[in-house]
Amino acid sequence: MLLTGLIRSWMAGNPPFRGPTWTSGIELALRVISVAMALSIIGIDGLDNAARRAALRFFFAHVDWIRRFPSLNSSANNHRIAELAGLIVGSIMAPGIPGAVALRENSWCALLAEVDRQLYPDGVGAEQSTGYSAFSIELLLVAATALGRERSLPAITVERLSAWAEHSLWLMDTGAKVPAIGDFDDCRAIATTQAPEPRYVASIVAAVSHCIGRQHLAPPAKDPSIRDAVLGSAKASPRQLVGARSFPIGGYSVVRSKQKTPAVLTFDHGPVGYLSIAAHGHADALSIWLSIGDQPVIVDAGTYLYHSSRDVRDLFRDTAVHNTLRLDDIGSSRPSGPFNWASKANTRLISFEDTSVARIVAEHDGYFAQCGLKHQRTVEFDGSSRFTIIDELLEGPADRRATVSFLLDPACRATVDPDRSGVSITCKGLQIIRVASTGPLRPRVVRGEEATGLGWFSPSFGIRLPTDQILFEGHLEGISTITLGLFEDVTMPCRCVSGV
């Protein structure tokens, strides 16, 4: 058979424990899950003896490697969750592995403990990455399904999954997309193509909704996927959340307007990332993201690369490309290697008010060591059409060169007013937002600059596109106030949305 021939050929070309294909536990774990999925589809009982031996040899070698070289300590993030899921699936596919039953049970207990650690009680993923949080949950559901325990998860796990799904729904625009916060390399546990899934998080939310039997957590839309047949999937729900909600442990607050074409603004006041190295976080303290209807407007720069270029890797994590304030060309957190940080900003939520005028205040100390200053940001929403962003420097002499940045989705364009008092943002020929500054900062727009690295957007791993980046620049002595005025009568052109 073709598949078993591929397994034998791959093993012959990649002898166990030798070469680059045997260096990363997460890659081994995902190979185990992929091959197990394929064999489950064609039926392992139908294999001849030679094919069965090849498959068992494959699983034995992978399980042995993962068991011997686990990701531990500061590296125990989504990699560890993947490894534990791989051990569970591998020991099921090769039950003759010595100690397979104990390995399976111990790995399941460890996996539940990791999910408890890596999902905060308010539903935010500890890695500060919307994509990797969904990936970790997909791996949990894969393991639970392989064990036949998806309907008997512990109560604490059910509550964490429920909280994560609700948090994700608050982040979603009407097209069921969430901001691409933090790192993500488009990995998935179950997929039939390498092409990225713009609504991957929504797919996992639908799987969670189905698994724990809570239909009210279904996403507003989703794309059909083979994982629906494996994990189950709730039907899409048109329910749209309205108002303001804070997730103080994970560090995000979300404001959702009541307009016909609703706006969703997300405000980041959380930590850089998870554990001591915060491997997949970005220097995005006090950043915002904004969508209108199903159109992302103010976006994250994305990830782009991990290892191919140190300078580019650092830039896509830097404060300069995120939607926050940068001081004296210094980042709020500064990288040290592709998955580590020389310094990390400490961010805290000061207050959250969900009244007729929603008001959120937070600050961070990322500039204190070098400048003796803290950055405080206030985000207000008038309940109708105006977001106000107030930036203030505290606890020291505040005459500093400052830049407040807003990176736009490539579908949007920015035009600076002739008097430099503000910027108009258009999308698909419609003027949707006017951004104005009443403080000392004045705007300019950059796009796809090679020298500075500004004005670039990575929609998926390995892809980089030029886009408009609005920079409000100047010396900040007191307070900078920038308003995002939404045009109330704007109706974004409808797109075809497939729902299941």
C-alpha positions in Angstrom: 0.0 0.0 0.0 1.2 3.5 -0.7 1.1 4.8 2.9 3.0 1.9 4.4 5.5 2.1 1.5 6.0 5.8 2.4 6.5 4.8 6.1 9.1 2.2 5.1 10.8 4.6 2.7 10.9 7.4 5.3 12.3 5.2 8.0 15.0 3.9 5.6 16.0 7.5 4.8 15.7 8.7 8.4 17.1 6.1 10.7 15.8 6.5 14.2 17.7 9.0 16.4 19.9 10.2 13.6 19.7 13.4 11.6 17.6 16.6 11.8 14.3 14.8 11.7 15.1 13.4 15.1 15.9 16.6 17.0 12.6 18.1 18.0 10.0 16.4 20.2 7.1 18.4 18.8 7.9 17.3 15.2 8.1 13.7 16.3 4.8 14.0 18.1 3.0 15.6 15.1 4.4 12.8 12.8 3.0 10.2 15.2 -0.5 11.9 15.1 -0.4 12.3 11.3 0.6 8.7 10.6 -1.9 7.4 13.2 -4.7 9.4 11.5 -3.8 8.1 8.1 -3.6 4.5 9.3 -6.9 4.8 11.2 -8.6 5.9 8.0 -7.3 3.0 5.9 -7.6 0.5 8.7 -4.5 -0.9 10.4 -6.0 -4.4 10.6 -5.9 -4.7 6.9 -2.1 -4.3 6.7 0.1 -7.3 5.8 2.8 -8.4 8.2 5.6 -6.4 6.6 3.5 -3.2 6.6 2.4 -3.8 10.2 6.0 -4.3 11.3 7.1 -1.1 9.6 4.3 0.9 11.3 5.1 -0.6 14.7 8.8 0.2 14.3 7.8 3.8 13.4 5.7 4.2 16.5 8.2 2.4 18.8 11.1 4.7 17.7 9.1 7.9 18.0 7.6 7.1 21.4 11.0 6.1 22.8 12.6 9.3 21.6 9.8 11.6 23.0 9.9 9.7 26.3 13.6 10.1 26.7 14.0 13.7 25.7 11.0 15.7 27.0 10.7 19.5 26.8 11.1 20.6 30.4 11.4 23.7 32.6 11.4 27.0 30.5 10.7 25.1 27.3 7.6 23.3 28.6 5.0 25.2 26.5 2.9 24.0 23.6 5.8 21.7 22.7 5.3 19.7 25.9 1.6 19.4 25.2 2.3 18.1 21.8 4.8 15.5 23.1 2.3 14.2 25.7 -0.4 13.9 23.0 2.1 12.1 20.8 2.9 9.6 23.6 -0.7 8.9 24.1 -1.5 8.3 20.5 1.7 6.4 19.8 1.2 4.1 22.7 -2.4 3.4 21.5 -1.1 2.6 18.0 1.7 0.4 19.3 0.3 -1.3 22.4 3.2 -3.6 22.6 5.5 -0.8 23.8 6.9 -1.8 27.2 4.8 -0.1 29.9 2.4 1.2 27.3 -0.6 1.3 29.7 1.3 3.2 32.4 2.8 5.5 29.8 -0.6 6.3 28.4 -2.2 7.0 31.8 0.8 9.0 33.1 0.9 11.0 29.9 -2.8 11.8 30.2 -2.5 13.0 33.7 0.5 15.1 32.8 -1.4 16.5 29.8 -4.3 17.6 31.9 -1.9 19.3 34.3 -0.2 21.1 31.5 -3.5 22.4 30.1 -4.4 23.6 33.6 -1.0 25.5 33.7 -1.1 26.8 30.2 -4.7 28.0 30.2 -5.5 30.7 32.8 -8.8 30.5 34.7 -10.1 33.5 32.6 -9.5 31.5 29.4 -6.4 33.3 28.1 -3.5 31.2 26.9 -0.4 31.7 29.0 1.8 31.8 25.9 0.0 35.1 24.9 -0.5 33.6 21.4 -4.1 33.1 20.1 -2.8 30.6 17.5 -0.7 28.4 19.8 -3.5 28.3 22.5 -5.9 26.9 19.9 -3.2 24.4 18.8 -2.6 23.2 22.4 -6.3 22.7 22.8 -6.6 20.8 19.5 -3.8 18.5 20.8 -5.7 17.9 24.0 -8.9 17.0 22.1 -6.9 14.7 19.8 -5.6 12.8 22.8 -9.0 12.7 24.5 -10.6 11.4 21.4 -7.9 8.7 20.9 -8.6 7.6 24.5 -12.3 7.8 24.2 -12.5 10.3 27.0 -13.6 13.4 25.2 -17.0 13.2 27.0 -15.5 12.6 30.4 -13.0 15.3 30.9 -12.4 16.5 34.5 -14.6 19.4 35.6 -11.6 21.8 35.9 -10.6 21.0 32.3 -14.1 21.6 31.1 -14.2 24.9 32.8 -10.8 26.0 31.3 -11.9 25.0 27.8 -15.2 26.8 28.3 -13.4 29.9 29.5 -11.0 29.8 26.6 -13.8 29.4 24.1 -15.6 32.4 25.6 -12.4 34.5 25.6 -12.0 33.6 21.9 -15.6 34.6 21.1 -15.0 38.0 22.6 -11.9 38.5 20.4 -13.7 37.4 17.2 -15.0 39.7 14.5 -18.2 38.9 12.7 -16.3 36.7 10.3 -15.0 34.6 13.2 -11.4 35.7 12.9 -9.3 36.7 16.0 -6.3 39.0 16.2 -3.0 37.2 15.4 -1.5 38.1 18.8 2.0 36.8 19.5 3.8 34.1 17.5 2.2 31.4 15.3 3.7 29.3 12.6 0.3 28.0 11.2 0.8 24.6 12.8 -2.2 22.3 13.4 -2.6 18.8 14.6 -5.1 17.7 12.0 -5.0 19.2 8.5 -5.0 18.1 4.9 -3.1 21.0 3.4 -0.2 23.2 4.5 -2.2 26.3 3.6 -3.0 28.4 6.6 -6.5 28.5 8.1 -7.6 32.1 8.7 -10.4 30.8 11.0 -8.4 28.1 12.7 -9.3 29.4 16.2 -13.0 29.3 15.3 -12.6 25.7 14.2 -11.2 24.7 17.5 -13.8 26.7 19.4 -16.5 24.8 17.5 -14.8 21.5 18.5 -14.7 22.6 22.1 -18.3 23.6 22.0 -19.3 20.2 20.7 -17.0 18.3 23.1 -18.2 19.9 26.3 -21.8 20.2 25.1 -22.1 24.0 25.3 -23.7 25.2 22.1 -23.7 28.8 23.3 -20.0 28.8 22.8 -20.2 28.0 19.1 -18.4 30.6 16.8 -20.3 32.9 14.4 -18.8 31.1 11.4 -16.3 28.4 10.6 -14.7 26.6 7.6 -15.3 22.9 7.0 -12.3 20.7 8.0 -11.4 17.1 8.3 -11.0 17.7 12.0 -14.8 18.1 12.2 -15.2 14.4 11.5 -12.5 13.4 14.0 -13.2 15.8 16.9 -16.8 16.8 16.3 -17.9 20.3 15.7 -20.8 22.5 16.9 -22.9 24.3 14.3 -22.0 28.0 13.8 -24.1 30.4 15.8 -25.0 34.0 14.8 -24.8 35.2 18.4 -22.7 38.4 18.7 -21.4 39.6 22.0 -21.8 43.3 22.9 -20.2 45.5 25.5 -16.9 45.3 27.4 -15.2 42.4 29.1 -11.9 42.2 30.9 -9.7 39.1 31.2 -7.4 40.3 34.0 -5.4 37.2 34.7 -4.3 36.7 31.1 -4.2 40.4 30.5 -6.7 41.5 27.8 -9.8 43.7 27.7 -12.2 43.8 24.8 -14.8 46.4 23.8 -17.5 45.4 21.2 -19.8 48.1 19.8 -23.5 47.9 19.1 -23.3 49.2 15.6 -24.9 47.5 12.6 -21.3 46.8 11.5 -19.8 46.3 15.0 -16.3 47.2 15.9 -14.1 45.0 18.2 -11.2 46.6 20.0 -8.8 44.4 22.0 -6.4 46.0 24.5 -3.3 44.1 25.7 -2.2 44.6 29.3 -0.8 41.1 29.9 2.7 39.7 30.4 5.1 39.2 27.5 4.7 35.4 27.5 4.9 32.2 29.3 7.6 31.0 31.7 11.0 32.6 32.0 11.9 32.8 28.3 8.4 33.9 27.2 9.3 32.2 23.9 6.3 33.1 21.8 5.4 36.5 23.1 6.0 39.9 21.5 7.0 43.3 22.8 3.4 44.5 22.5 2.6 45.9 26.0 -0.5 48.1 25.8 -1.1 47.4 22.1 -4.5 47.5 20.6 -6.1 45.6 17.7 -9.3 46.7 15.9 -11.7 45.1 13.4 -14.9 46.5 11.9 -17.4 43.9 10.8 -15.4 41.0 9.4 -12.6 43.3 8.3 -9.4 43.5 10.4 -8.2 47.2 10.4 -5.5 47.7 13.0 -3.5 44.4 13.1 -0.5 42.6 14.5 2.5 42.4 12.2 2.6 38.6 12.6 5.5 36.2 13.0 7.1 35.8 9.5 10.2 33.9 10.4 11.9 32.1 13.3 15.4 31.1 12.3 16.2 32.4 8.8 17.1 35.9 9.9 17.9 37.1 13.4 17.3 40.8 12.5 13.9 40.1 10.9 12.9 37.8 13.7 13.7 40.5 16.3 11.9 43.2 14.2 8.6 41.3 14.0 8.6 40.9 17.8 9.6 44.5 18.4 7.5 47.3 19.8 8.2 49.4 16.7 5.8 47.2 14.6 3.0 46.9 17.3 0.1 49.3 18.0 1.5 51.0 21.1 3.9 53.7 22.2 7.7 53.4 21.5 10.0 55.7 23.4 13.4 56.9 22.2 13.6 54.0 19.7 13.6 51.6 22.6 11.3 48.6 22.8 9.2 47.9 25.8 10.8 44.5 26.0 14.1 43.6 24.3 14.9 40.3 22.6 17.9 38.1 23.2 17.9 35.3 20.7 15.0 34.0 18.6 13.0 32.7 21.6 14.3 34.7 24.6 14.3 38.2 26.1 17.0 40.4 27.6 14.3 42.4 29.4 10.6 42.0 29.8 8.0 44.7 30.6 5.8 44.2 33.6 2.3 45.3 32.7 -0.7 45.7 35.1 -4.3 46.6 34.7 -5.2 49.7 36.9 -8.9 49.9 36.3 -11.7 48.6 34.1 -15.1 50.3 33.9 -17.9 49.0 31.8 -20.3 51.9 32.0 -21.9 54.2 29.4 -18.4 55.2 28.5 -16.1 52.1 28.8 -12.8 53.0 30.3 -9.7 50.8 30.7 -6.4 52.0 32.3 -3.2 50.0 32.3 0.6 50.7 32.5 3.9 49.0 32.1 7.5 49.6 33.3 9.4 48.5 30.2 11.0 52.0 29.8 11.8 52.5 33.5 15.3 51.0 33.7 16.6 53.1 30.8 14.4 56.2 30.9 13.1 56.3 34.5 9.5 56.4 33.0 6.4 54.2 33.0 3.9 54.2 30.1 0.3 54.5 31.1 -2.4 54.0 28.5 -6.1 54.7 28.8 -8.6 53.4 26.3 -12.2 54.8 26.3 -15.2 54.1 24.1 -18.2 56.4 24.0 -20.6 53.6 23.3 -21.2 54.7 19.7 -18.4 55.6 17.4 -15.4 56.9 19.1 -12.4 55.3 20.7 -10.0 57.5 22.6 -6.4 56.4 23.3 -4.6 58.5 26.0 -0.9 57.9 26.4 1.0 59.4 29.4 4.6 59.1 30.7 4.9 58.8 34.5 7.5 59.1 37.3 10.2 61.1 35.5 11.2 63.8 33.1 8.8 63.3 30.2 10.4 65.2 27.4 11.1 62.2 25.2 10.9 61.3 21.6 7.8 59.1 21.2 6.1 57.2 18.4 2.5 55.8 18.6 2.0 53.3 15.8 -1.0 51.7 14.1 -0.3 49.0 11.6 -3.1 48.5 9.0 -4.3 45.4 7.3 -3.2 45.4 3.6 -6.9 45.8 2.6 -6.8 49.3 4.2 -5.0 52.4 3.2 -4.1 55.6 5.1 -4.0 59.2 3.9 -2.5 62.0 6.1 -4.5 65.2 6.2 -2.8 68.2 4.5 -2.4 69.9 7.9 -1.1 66.7 9.5 -3.9 66.9 12.1 -5.1 63.4 11.4 -5.3 60.4 9.1 -8.1 58.9 7.1 -8.4 55.1 6.8 -10.2 53.7 3.8 -11.1 50.1 2.9 -12.5 48.9 -0.4 -13.2 52.5 -1.4 -15.0 53.4 1.8 -13.8 55.8 4.4 -14.2 53.9 7.7 -12.1 55.7 10.3 -10.5 59.0 11.0 -7.5 59.0 13.3 -6.7 62.4 14.9 -4.2 63.6 17.4 -4.9 66.4 19.9 -1.5 66.2 21.5 2.0 67.0 20.4 2.4 64.0 18.1 1.9 64.4 14.3 1.3 61.6 11.8 3.1 60.2 8.8 2.6 57.0 6.9 5.2 54.4 5.9 4.8 51.4 3.7 7.1 48.5 3.1 10.4 50.2 4.1 13.4 47.9 3.7 15.8 50.1 5.7 13.7 50.4 8.8 11.6 47.3 8.5 8.4 49.3 9.1 5.2 48.9 7.1 5.3 45.1 6.7 2.6 42.5 7.6 2.9 38.7 7.7 -0.5 37.1 7.1 1.1 33.6 7.6 4.4 32.1 8.4 7.1 32.8 5.7 5.0 35.4 3.9 5.6 39.2 4.2 3.4 41.9 2.5 3.9 45.7 2.4 1.2 47.6 4.3 0.5 51.1 5.6 1.8 51.9 9.1 0.6 55.1 10.7 3.2 56.7 12.9 2.3 59.6 15.3 5.7 61.1 16.2 7.2 63.9 18.2 8.4 64.9 21.7 6.0 63.9 24.4 6.1 66.1 27.5 2.6 65.6 28.8 -0.3 63.6 27.4 -0.9 62.3 23.9 -4.6 61.9 23.0 -5.5 60.1 19.8 -9.0 59.4 18.7 -10.3 56.7 16.4 -13.5 58.1 15.0 -15.7 55.4 13.3 -18.1 56.5 10.6 -21.4 55.3 11.9 -23.1 54.8 8.5 -20.4 52.7 7.1 -21.4 49.2 6.0 -18.5 47.0 5.0 -19.1 45.0 1.8 -20.3 41.6 2.6 -18.1 38.6 1.9 -19.1 35.0 1.4 -18.9 33.3 4.7 -19.1 29.5 4.8 -20.7 28.2 8.0 -21.2 24.7 9.2 
